[in-house]
Amino acid sequence: MNIFHKRPLSLILCIWLGGFLLFAILPEGLRPVLFLSPLPLLAVLAIKKFRRALPIAAASALLLSLLVSFVYFGLWFHAYERFDGEVEVEAIVTEVTESSYPGANITLKTRNINGAPFSKYKLRASLDENESSLIKKGAIIRFKCRLSAFEGDESFDAESYYTSRGYSAKVTDINDLTVIGETFVLDFSRFRETISRRSILMAGYDAGALFTALLTGDRYYLSGNLTLNFTRTGINHVLALSGTHLVI
């Protein structure tokens, strides 16, 4: 059975995802060869004036997926591989959280690193007590530092954890930290927390927690018994964040 019969978009999507997968598993030295591989196919299709749209769309999707992979994962993702040594970073503070040590952990969205192109990253940094007293969400800061990979241990794979959340590197050895401005940063987490608390206050704990889970995908307030009941009845997927929540 051909699962792609009369489903051209499914075929193109699989080819698109296949390009990402090939880029991920191949050694770095072979990636340029992979990137060039669809070009002969596109050339043949053009020379023969191939008029069927699906093969052209499929080849174009593969080429585009490899291009996106190269630009995003090759140039943007691992900041510590691209910028070796001390760097000067200009960034916006998008999140500030408490640390187990005196100080704070912050998330940074870089505006530039050493003024270089393709240098907009999401970074993680730990500040001491003096540094954190200067920082708040929305602050535009400039500092010198080193960028390094996330290091974990046998019980915690830090690199996988942080990269899965979009972080490109960890900031270490911070010095010459200065605040140069301020900008507005949307805080969706606080908005979601407000919805959760209002719902629980107005509808009661279990009903409010269920409403919050269905509306925002936040299952933090669901009781163990309520979660267990959904699991036993086989409808736990209703509480997962999906397109329904985005539509609402």
Secondary structure, DSSP 4 states (H G I P E B T S, - for coil): --TTTT-HHHHHHHHHHHHHHHHHHS-GGGHHHHHHTHHHHHHHHHHTT---HHHHHHHHHHHHHHHHHIIIIIIII-HHHHS-SEEEEEEEEEEEEE-SSSSEEEEEEEEEETT-SS---EEEEEE-HHHHTT--TTEEEEEEEEEE----BTTB-HHHHHHTTT--EEEEEEEEEEEEEE-----HHHHHHHHHHHHHHHH-HHHHHHHHHHHH---TT--HHHHHHHHHTT-GGGGS--HHHHH-
